[in-house]
Amino acid sequence: MATILSACGGGGDDDIAEPVDSAACFNAGFYRLGTEIAFMQSQTTQAAESSSASTYVHSLFHRVVGEEKQDGANIILVDSNEDSFGHSRYAIGNGVLLYYGFGNLDNLVFSSKQSLVPARASVMAMQPGQVTMQNFVQTNEGYLKGVYTRGVSNVAYTRTFVGLETVTTSLGQFSACRFDTKTQAKDADSGRLTLDTQATSWVAATGPYRGLSLKENSIITTYGYVGTNAAEATQYTSTIAKETTQVNQFDIK
């Protein structure tokens, strides 16, 4: 089981009379064999160096396709647009959802693999204001036209359950769990900061799409270094807004 540090604080701007934990927003059916979800999502990206934003509509899916054993754990295999190089790997235990990574290297021409050690842990039932913090090593490997690449990062991940809020989207009005997350990645060899992401997401707590991510706003900054001796990095910042606009299939087993 991944090691996480947890602390509780204030409840944030809840719009309900009594605090409710985030368990309502975790739908175990999302990880049962045979579950299939298909939905449309709009994404608007605004780069700091650009005067105009770009908007796209994506057709996304989430399918639980199998299970396997790994080091004694029951690993759930999920296919989605995000892991086109191979299954994403999850496990559920002790009130925590674990994410191990995705992909494989079975194709030496064009393939990709991501692994997280220990697995990234998401506590299912968090109290309003509760914060969890975790450090893990993320390894990205791949082949592109037969050339092998590998990058290793030390990642600091912080997840906060702010509380329940009412959210209105194209799908309607929902009571939703608000999560704030922060991710910082540093190159394992040099210790240089390479990625900084701050995101706020809202997940349906009630209604026909309970557990589905309704919207997400994020600010992503990547850092690039010119030469190994560069003291300062160039920064590229983008603001991204995502919203689930249509659900075409919600077959929960």
C-alpha positions as CSV (number, residue, x, y, z in Angstrom):
1,M,0.0,0.0,0.0
2,A,1.3,3.4,-0.9
3,T,2.4,5.7,2.0
4,I,0.4,8.9,2.3
5,L,0.4,11.7,4.9
6,S,-3.0,13.1,5.9
7,A,-4.1,16.2,7.7
8,C,-7.5,17.9,8.3
9,G,-8.4,21.6,8.2
10,G,-11.3,23.9,7.4
11,G,-14.2,22.8,5.3
12,G,-14.0,25.4,2.5
13,D,-17.0,26.9,0.8
14,D,-19.5,24.1,1.1
15,D,-23.1,24.7,0.1
16,I,-24.6,22.0,2.3
17,A,-25.8,22.2,5.9
18,E,-23.8,19.2,7.2
19,P,-20.3,18.1,6.1
20,V,-20.2,15.0,3.9
21,D,-17.2,13.0,3.1
22,S,-16.1,12.3,-0.5
23,A,-17.1,8.6,-0.5
24,A,-20.3,9.6,-2.4
25,C,-18.1,10.7,-5.3
26,F,-16.3,7.4,-5.6
27,N,-18.3,4.9,-7.7
28,A,-16.9,1.4,-7.3
29,G,-18.7,0.4,-10.5
30,F,-16.2,2.3,-12.5
31,Y,-13.7,-0.5,-11.7
32,R,-15.9,-3.6,-12.2
33,L,-15.3,-5.8,-15.2
34,G,-17.5,-5.0,-18.1
35,T,-18.2,-1.4,-17.2
36,E,-18.3,0.9,-20.3
37,I,-18.6,4.7,-20.3
38,A,-18.5,6.9,-23.3
39,F,-18.7,10.7,-23.2
40,M,-17.9,14.0,-24.9
41,Q,-15.6,16.6,-23.3
42,S,-14.8,20.1,-24.4
43,Q,-11.3,21.5,-23.7
44,T,-10.3,25.1,-23.9
45,T,-6.5,25.8,-23.7
46,Q,-5.0,29.3,-23.3
47,A,-1.3,29.5,-23.6
48,A,0.4,32.4,-21.8
49,E,2.3,33.4,-24.9
50,S,-0.9,33.3,-27.1
51,S,-3.5,36.0,-27.4
52,S,-6.3,33.5,-28.3
53,A,-7.6,30.3,-26.8
54,S,-8.2,27.1,-28.7
55,T,-11.2,24.9,-28.0
56,Y,-11.7,21.2,-29.0
57,V,-14.3,18.6,-28.3
58,H,-13.0,15.1,-27.6
59,S,-14.8,11.7,-27.7
60,L,-13.6,9.8,-24.6
61,F,-14.2,6.4,-23.2
62,H,-13.5,4.3,-20.1
63,R,-13.7,0.5,-20.3
64,V,-12.8,-2.1,-17.7
65,V,-11.4,-4.9,-19.8
66,G,-9.8,-7.4,-17.4
67,E,-7.9,-8.2,-14.2
68,E,-4.5,-9.6,-13.3
69,K,-2.4,-10.4,-10.3
70,Q,0.7,-8.3,-9.5
71,D,2.7,-8.9,-6.3
72,G,-0.3,-10.4,-4.7
73,A,-2.6,-7.4,-5.6
74,N,-5.7,-7.7,-7.8
75,I,-4.9,-5.3,-10.6
76,I,-7.9,-3.8,-12.6
77,L,-7.2,-3.1,-16.3
78,V,-8.9,-0.1,-17.8
79,D,-8.7,1.1,-21.4
80,S,-9.3,4.8,-22.2
81,N,-8.1,7.5,-24.6
82,E,-5.5,8.5,-22.1
83,D,-3.7,5.1,-22.3
84,S,-3.7,4.3,-26.0
85,F,-0.4,2.4,-25.6
86,G,-1.9,-0.1,-23.2
87,H,-4.1,-0.6,-20.2
88,S,-4.1,1.7,-17.2
89,R,-3.6,-0.4,-14.0
90,Y,-5.6,0.2,-10.8
91,A,-6.3,-1.5,-7.5
92,I,-8.7,-0.9,-4.7
93,G,-8.0,-1.8,-1.0
94,N,-8.3,-0.4,2.5
95,G,-10.4,2.6,1.3
96,V,-7.8,3.7,-1.3
97,L,-7.8,3.7,-5.1
98,L,-4.3,3.0,-6.4
99,Y,-3.0,3.9,-9.8
100,Y,0.1,2.1,-11.0
101,G,0.5,3.6,-14.5
102,F,-0.2,2.4,-18.1
103,G,1.2,0.9,-21.2
104,N,3.8,-1.6,-22.2
105,L,6.9,-1.9,-24.4
106,D,5.9,-4.8,-26.6
107,N,6.4,-2.8,-29.8
108,L,10.0,-1.7,-30.4
109,V,9.0,0.7,-33.1
110,F,6.3,2.8,-31.4
111,S,5.2,2.1,-27.8
112,S,5.1,3.8,-24.4
113,K,5.0,2.8,-20.7
114,Q,4.5,4.8,-17.5
115,S,5.0,3.3,-14.0
116,L,4.6,4.9,-10.6
117,V,6.4,3.5,-7.5
118,P,4.7,3.4,-5.1
119,A,1.3,3.7,-6.8
120,R,-0.5,7.0,-6.6
121,A,-3.1,6.7,-3.8
122,S,-6.5,8.4,-3.7
123,V,-8.3,8.1,-0.4
124,M,-12.0,7.5,-1.2
125,A,-13.7,8.9,1.9
126,M,-12.0,12.2,2.7
127,Q,-13.4,14.8,5.1
128,P,-14.0,18.4,4.0
129,G,-10.7,20.2,4.3
130,Q,-8.7,17.0,4.5
131,V,-5.3,17.0,2.7
132,T,-3.3,14.0,1.6
133,M,0.4,14.2,0.5
134,Q,2.5,11.6,-1.3
135,N,5.8,11.3,-3.0
136,F,6.5,8.7,-5.7
137,V,8.9,8.0,-8.6
138,Q,7.4,8.2,-12.1
139,T,9.2,6.4,-14.9
140,N,8.3,7.1,-18.6
141,E,9.8,4.7,-21.2
142,G,9.1,4.4,-24.9
143,Y,10.3,3.5,-28.3
144,L,10.0,5.9,-31.2
145,K,11.1,4.4,-34.6
146,G,13.3,2.0,-32.7
147,V,14.9,4.5,-30.4
148,Y,14.5,3.9,-26.7
149,T,13.9,6.8,-24.4
150,R,13.6,6.9,-20.6
151,G,12.9,9.6,-18.1
152,V,12.6,9.4,-14.3
153,S,11.0,12.0,-12.1
154,N,10.5,12.5,-8.4
155,V,6.9,13.6,-8.0
156,A,5.3,15.4,-5.0
157,Y,1.5,15.0,-5.1
158,T,-1.0,16.8,-2.9
159,R,-4.8,16.2,-3.0
160,T,-7.4,18.3,-1.0
161,F,-11.1,17.5,-0.7
162,V,-12.5,21.0,-0.4
163,G,-16.1,19.9,0.2
164,L,-19.4,19.6,-1.7
165,E,-20.4,22.4,-4.1
166,T,-23.3,22.8,-6.5
167,V,-22.0,22.8,-10.1
168,T,-24.0,23.6,-13.3
169,T,-22.7,22.2,-16.5
170,S,-24.1,21.2,-19.9
171,L,-25.3,18.0,-18.3
172,G,-27.4,19.9,-15.7
173,Q,-27.0,20.9,-12.0
174,F,-25.2,18.6,-9.6
175,S,-24.0,18.3,-6.1
176,A,-20.3,17.6,-6.6
177,C,-17.1,16.9,-4.7
178,R,-14.5,19.6,-5.3
179,F,-10.9,18.3,-5.3
180,D,-7.8,20.6,-5.5
181,T,-4.6,18.9,-6.6
182,K,-1.0,20.0,-7.0
183,T,1.7,18.0,-8.7
184,Q,5.4,19.0,-8.9
185,A,7.9,16.8,-10.8
186,K,11.6,17.1,-10.6
187,D,14.2,15.3,-12.8
188,A,15.6,12.4,-10.7
189,D,19.2,13.0,-11.8
190,S,19.5,16.8,-11.7
191,G,16.8,17.7,-9.2
192,R,15.5,20.4,-11.6
193,L,11.8,21.3,-11.6
194,T,10.3,20.1,-14.8
195,L,6.5,20.3,-14.2
196,D,4.1,22.2,-11.9
197,T,0.4,21.5,-12.2
198,Q,-2.4,23.0,-10.1
199,A,-5.9,21.6,-10.8
200,T,-9.5,21.9,-9.5
201,S,-12.0,19.2,-10.4
202,W,-15.6,18.6,-9.6
203,V,-17.0,15.0,-9.5
204,A,-20.7,14.2,-9.4
205,A,-21.8,13.1,-5.9
206,T,-25.4,12.4,-6.8
207,G,-27.6,11.8,-9.9
208,P,-27.4,9.4,-12.8
209,Y,-23.6,10.1,-13.4
210,R,-22.3,9.7,-9.9
211,G,-18.5,9.4,-9.9
212,L,-18.1,11.1,-13.3
213,S,-15.8,14.1,-13.5
214,L,-17.9,17.0,-14.5
215,K,-15.3,19.7,-15.0
216,E,-11.7,20.5,-14.3
217,N,-9.7,23.7,-14.4
218,S,-5.9,23.5,-14.4
219,I,-2.8,25.6,-14.7
220,I,0.2,23.7,-16.1
221,T,3.7,25.0,-16.2
222,T,6.6,23.1,-17.9
223,Y,10.2,24.0,-17.5
224,G,12.9,23.6,-20.2
225,Y,16.6,23.9,-19.8
226,V,19.1,24.8,-22.5
227,G,22.2,22.8,-21.8
228,T,23.1,20.8,-18.7
229,N,24.7,23.9,-17.0
230,A,21.8,26.2,-17.4
231,A,20.9,27.9,-14.1
232,E,17.5,29.1,-15.2
233,A,14.7,27.4,-17.2
234,T,12.4,28.7,-19.8
235,Q,8.7,28.4,-18.6
236,Y,5.7,27.6,-20.6
237,T,2.3,28.0,-18.9
238,S,-1.1,27.0,-20.1
239,T,-4.6,27.3,-18.6
240,I,-6.9,24.4,-19.4
241,A,-10.6,24.2,-18.8
242,K,-12.4,20.9,-19.4
243,E,-16.1,20.1,-19.1
244,T,-18.1,16.9,-19.8
245,T,-20.8,18.0,-22.2
246,Q,-22.5,14.8,-23.2
247,V,-22.7,11.2,-21.9
248,N,-23.3,8.7,-24.7
249,Q,-23.0,5.5,-22.6
250,F,-23.0,4.9,-18.9
251,D,-23.1,1.2,-18.4
252,I,-22.0,0.5,-14.8
253,K,-21.7,-3.1,-13.8
